[in-house]
């Protein structure tokens, strides 16, 4: 009996010290992960035929732009965010098509979302109505997009370029015309995120903003469709790197060959989610590094 008691005490002692070690590890993991980084990280997730972009700022703010067509976004967030972190500072829904909004439904159910920025377009589908219902149920503050400047954290700016005005009460024949377009800036590095806008909105942006559209990284419009990426727009943006979010062997034939040819003509290096998987771009405000989930590139 005595030996058994001593053994149990040793087990309690080792168990106690094991608990302390684990607790210490978790505390320091939390401290280091919350410590401010000097890097901006932009992830273009491979979510199939759709868009999902995740941004982590140097001030540890987290922004999710669209959620793709399925629950695959949950797996991506689970791998990218700390396991204990279940909050997202800002969700931007660029427009309510299913390949952008559907994945956000489970995000709203499983994460604390502090704010939503979206285009105020009228659209009646089951996915979009469920998204709106959850936003209302969870009492999440909503801001409707129009030209504005957001300071996401120290040194990180997001300029909203489209829609050109609040769309409340305005009927659009093409929902893509109201898609949220943002220009993300950190130091000398600039990302232009164009959602699914097509050639008519590209022309409006060129007229309104001219050479200020010039960006290092272009998220190519509408998954590389031939209805986007007009020559004048690409020449004005003049991206060093172009990212295409599209699904493998999709039924639309995205990206279209004419889009790929136009991008190559301006000397832009192309990365594709269907071929390269997740695409992470890390910036210190001056130098950018690109990491692919299948291959590595610097």
C-alpha positions as CSV (number, residue, x, y, z in Angstrom):
1,X,0.0,0.0,0.0
2,X,2.8,2.4,0.9
3,X,4.6,1.7,-2.4
4,X,1.4,2.4,-4.3
5,X,0.8,5.6,-2.5
6,X,4.3,6.8,-3.2
7,X,3.9,5.9,-6.9
8,X,0.6,7.8,-7.0
9,X,2.3,10.8,-5.5
10,X,5.1,10.6,-8.1
11,X,2.4,10.5,-10.7
12,X,0.7,13.5,-9.3
13,X,4.1,15.4,-9.1
14,X,5.0,14.5,-12.7
15,X,1.5,15.3,-13.8
16,X,1.6,18.7,-12.0
17,X,4.9,19.6,-13.6
18,X,3.7,18.4,-17.0
19,X,0.7,20.7,-16.6
20,X,3.0,23.6,-15.7
21,X,5.2,22.9,-18.8
22,X,2.1,22.7,-21.0
23,X,0.6,25.9,-19.6
24,X,4.0,27.7,-19.9
25,X,4.2,26.6,-23.6
26,X,0.7,27.8,-24.3
27,X,1.3,31.1,-22.6
28,X,4.5,31.8,-24.6
29,X,2.9,30.6,-27.8
30,X,0.2,33.1,-27.2
31,X,2.7,35.9,-26.4
32,X,4.8,35.3,-29.4
33,X,1.9,34.9,-31.8
34,X,0.3,38.1,-30.5
35,X,3.6,40.0,-30.6
36,X,3.5,42.5,-33.5
37,X,5.2,41.4,-36.6
38,X,6.7,43.7,-39.2
39,X,5.2,41.6,-42.0
40,X,2.0,41.9,-43.9
41,X,0.8,38.5,-45.1
42,X,-1.7,38.0,-47.9
43,X,-3.0,34.5,-48.5
44,X,-4.8,33.7,-51.8
45,X,-6.4,30.4,-50.7
46,X,-7.1,27.6,-53.1
47,X,-10.8,27.1,-52.5
48,X,-11.8,25.7,-55.9
49,X,-13.8,27.8,-58.3
50,X,-14.1,31.0,-56.2
51,X,-12.3,33.6,-54.2
52,X,-11.0,33.7,-50.6
53,X,-8.2,36.1,-49.5
54,X,-6.9,36.3,-46.0
55,X,-4.9,39.2,-44.7
56,X,-2.8,39.4,-41.5
57,X,-1.4,42.9,-40.8
58,X,1.7,43.7,-38.8
59,X,-0.6,44.8,-36.0
60,X,-2.2,41.4,-35.9
61,X,-5.5,42.4,-37.5
62,X,-7.1,39.7,-39.6
63,X,-9.2,40.4,-42.6
64,X,-11.1,37.8,-44.7
65,X,-12.2,38.8,-48.2
66,X,-14.8,36.4,-49.5
67,X,-15.1,32.7,-48.5
68,X,-15.2,30.7,-51.7
69,X,-18.0,28.3,-52.7
70,X,-17.7,25.6,-50.0
71,X,-16.7,24.9,-46.4
72,X,-13.1,24.5,-47.6
73,X,-12.3,27.9,-46.2
74,X,-12.7,26.5,-42.6
75,X,-9.8,24.2,-43.2
76,X,-7.7,27.0,-44.6
77,X,-8.4,29.3,-41.7
78,X,-7.7,26.4,-39.3
79,X,-4.2,25.9,-40.7
80,X,-3.4,29.6,-40.9
81,X,-4.8,31.1,-37.7
82,X,-3.6,30.1,-34.2
83,X,-5.7,27.2,-32.8
84,X,-7.1,29.3,-30.0
85,X,-8.0,32.3,-32.2
86,X,-11.7,32.3,-33.2
87,X,-12.1,36.0,-34.1
88,X,-11.8,37.9,-37.3
89,X,-11.6,41.7,-37.3
90,X,-13.2,42.3,-40.7
91,X,-15.0,40.3,-43.4
92,X,-15.3,41.8,-46.8
93,X,-18.0,40.3,-49.0
94,X,-17.1,41.7,-52.5
95,X,-20.5,40.5,-54.0
96,X,-23.1,37.9,-53.2
97,X,-22.5,35.2,-55.8
98,X,-22.2,31.7,-54.3
99,X,-18.5,31.3,-55.2
100,X,-17.8,34.2,-52.9
101,X,-20.4,34.1,-50.1
102,X,-21.2,30.4,-49.5
103,X,-18.1,29.6,-47.5
104,X,-18.7,32.6,-45.3
105,X,-21.8,31.1,-43.8
106,X,-19.8,28.6,-41.7
107,X,-17.3,31.3,-40.9
108,X,-20.0,33.4,-39.3
109,X,-21.2,30.3,-37.4
110,X,-17.8,29.5,-36.0
111,X,-15.9,32.8,-35.6
112,X,-16.6,36.0,-33.8
113,X,-16.7,38.6,-36.6
114,X,-16.2,42.2,-35.5
115,X,-17.3,44.0,-38.6
116,X,-18.5,43.4,-42.2
117,X,-17.9,45.5,-45.3
118,X,-20.0,44.7,-48.2
119,X,-21.6,46.0,-51.4
120,X,-25.2,47.0,-50.8
121,X,-26.6,45.1,-53.8
122,X,-30.0,43.4,-54.0
123,X,-29.7,39.7,-54.7
124,X,-32.1,36.9,-53.8
125,X,-30.4,33.5,-53.4
126,X,-30.6,31.0,-50.5
127,X,-26.9,31.4,-49.7
128,X,-26.9,35.2,-49.6
129,X,-30.1,35.4,-47.6
130,X,-28.6,33.0,-45.0
131,X,-25.5,35.1,-44.8
132,X,-27.6,38.2,-44.2
133,X,-29.7,36.3,-41.6
134,X,-26.6,35.3,-39.6
135,X,-25.2,38.9,-39.8
136,X,-28.4,40.2,-38.3
137,X,-28.7,37.4,-35.7
138,X,-25.2,38.0,-34.5
139,X,-25.7,41.8,-34.5
140,X,-22.5,42.3,-36.5
141,X,-21.9,45.9,-37.6
142,X,-22.1,46.4,-41.4
143,X,-20.6,49.1,-43.5
144,X,-21.7,49.4,-47.1
145,X,-18.9,50.0,-49.6
146,X,-18.2,53.2,-51.4
147,X,-14.9,55.0,-52.0
148,X,-13.2,55.2,-48.7
149,X,-9.9,54.7,-46.9
150,X,-9.4,52.1,-44.2
151,X,-6.3,52.0,-41.9
152,X,-6.1,48.4,-41.1
153,X,-3.2,48.8,-38.8
154,X,-0.1,51.0,-38.5
155,X,1.2,51.5,-42.1
156,X,-1.4,49.3,-43.8
157,X,-4.1,51.0,-45.8
158,X,-7.0,49.6,-47.8
159,X,-8.5,52.0,-50.3
160,X,-12.0,51.0,-51.6
161,X,-12.2,52.0,-55.2
162,X,-15.5,50.3,-56.3
163,X,-18.4,50.6,-56.1
164,X,-18.2,54.2,-57.0
165,X,-21.1,55.1,-54.7
166,X,-23.4,53.5,-52.1
167,X,-25.6,51.2,-54.1
168,X,-28.6,51.3,-51.8
169,X,-31.8,51.6,-53.9
170,X,-29.9,51.1,-57.1
171,X,-30.7,48.1,-59.3
172,X,-27.8,46.5,-61.2
173,X,-28.2,44.3,-64.2
174,X,-24.8,42.7,-63.5
175,X,-23.9,42.1,-59.8
176,X,-20.3,42.2,-60.8
177,X,-20.6,45.9,-61.4
178,X,-21.1,46.5,-57.7
179,X,-18.2,44.2,-56.6
180,X,-15.9,45.7,-54.0
181,X,-12.4,46.5,-55.3
182,X,-9.7,47.3,-52.9
183,X,-6.1,48.6,-53.2
184,X,-4.0,47.3,-50.3
185,X,-0.9,49.4,-49.5
186,X,2.0,48.6,-47.1
187,X,5.1,50.7,-47.6
188,X,6.2,50.5,-51.2
189,X,4.2,47.4,-51.9
190,X,0.7,47.6,-53.4
191,X,-1.9,44.9,-54.0
192,X,-5.0,45.5,-56.3
193,X,-7.8,43.1,-55.4
194,X,-10.4,43.2,-58.2
195,X,-13.0,40.6,-57.2
196,X,-15.1,39.8,-60.3
197,X,-15.2,43.2,-62.0
198,X,-15.4,43.1,-65.8
199,X,-14.1,45.4,-68.6
200,X,-16.7,48.1,-68.1
201,X,-15.8,48.7,-64.5
202,X,-12.1,48.4,-65.4
203,X,-12.6,51.3,-67.8
204,X,-14.3,53.4,-65.1
205,X,-11.4,52.7,-62.7
206,X,-8.8,53.8,-65.3
207,X,-10.8,57.0,-65.9
208,X,-11.2,57.7,-62.1
209,X,-7.8,56.8,-60.8
210,X,-5.4,56.6,-63.7
211,X,-1.8,55.8,-62.9
212,X,-2.6,55.4,-59.1
213,X,-3.9,52.0,-60.1
214,X,-0.3,50.9,-60.6
215,X,0.3,47.9,-58.3
216,X,2.9,45.2,-57.7
217,X,0.3,42.4,-57.3
218,X,-3.0,42.1,-59.2
219,X,-5.7,39.7,-58.1
220,X,-6.9,39.1,-61.7
221,X,-10.6,39.8,-62.2
222,X,-13.3,37.2,-62.5
223,X,-11.0,34.1,-62.2
224,X,-9.2,35.0,-65.4
225,X,-12.3,35.3,-67.6
226,X,-12.0,37.0,-71.0
227,X,-14.6,39.4,-69.8
228,X,-12.0,41.0,-67.6
229,X,-8.4,42.0,-67.8
230,X,-8.7,44.5,-70.7
231,X,-5.4,45.6,-72.3
232,X,-5.8,49.2,-71.2
233,X,-6.5,48.2,-67.6
234,X,-3.6,45.8,-67.4
235,X,-1.2,48.4,-68.9
236,X,-2.3,50.9,-66.3
237,X,-2.0,48.6,-63.4
238,X,1.2,47.1,-64.8
239,X,1.5,44.3,-62.1
240,X,4.8,42.5,-61.6
241,X,2.8,39.5,-60.4
242,X,-0.7,38.4,-61.2
243,X,-2.7,35.9,-59.1
244,X,-5.6,34.0,-60.6
245,X,-8.1,32.3,-58.2
246,X,-9.7,29.5,-60.1
247,X,-10.6,25.8,-59.7
248,X,-9.0,22.8,-61.3
249,X,-10.7,21.7,-64.5
250,X,-13.6,24.1,-63.9
251,X,-16.5,24.1,-66.3
252,X,-16.0,27.7,-67.4
253,X,-12.6,27.2,-68.9
254,X,-11.0,29.7,-66.5
255,X,-8.5,31.2,-66.9
256,X,-9.1,32.0,-70.6
257,X,-6.1,31.9,-72.9
258,X,-6.6,35.5,-74.0
259,X,-6.2,36.6,-70.4
260,X,-3.0,34.6,-69.9
261,X,-1.7,36.1,-73.2
262,X,-2.4,39.6,-72.2
263,X,-0.7,39.1,-68.8
264,X,2.4,37.7,-70.5
265,X,2.4,40.6,-72.9
266,X,2.9,43.1,-70.1
267,X,5.6,40.9,-68.5
268,X,3.6,39.9,-65.4
269,X,4.5,36.6,-63.7
270,X,1.4,34.5,-63.2
271,X,0.4,32.3,-60.2
272,X,-2.7,30.2,-60.3
273,X,-4.5,28.5,-57.5
274,X,-5.5,25.6,-59.7
275,X,-1.8,24.9,-60.4
276,X,0.0,26.3,-57.4
277,X,-2.4,25.8,-54.6
278,X,-2.4,28.4,-51.8
279,X,-0.3,31.4,-52.6
280,X,1.1,33.4,-49.7
281,X,2.8,36.8,-50.2
282,X,4.7,38.2,-47.3
283,X,5.8,41.9,-47.4
284,X,7.9,44.0,-45.0
285,X,6.8,47.1,-46.9
286,X,9.8,46.9,-49.3
287,X,10.6,43.3,-50.2
288,X,8.1,40.6,-51.0
289,X,8.4,36.9,-50.7
290,X,6.1,34.4,-52.3
291,X,5.4,30.9,-50.9
292,X,3.3,28.3,-52.6
293,X,1.7,25.3,-51.0
294,X,3.1,23.0,-53.6
295,X,6.4,24.8,-54.7
296,X,8.6,27.5,-53.2
297,X,9.5,30.7,-55.1
298,X,11.4,33.7,-53.9
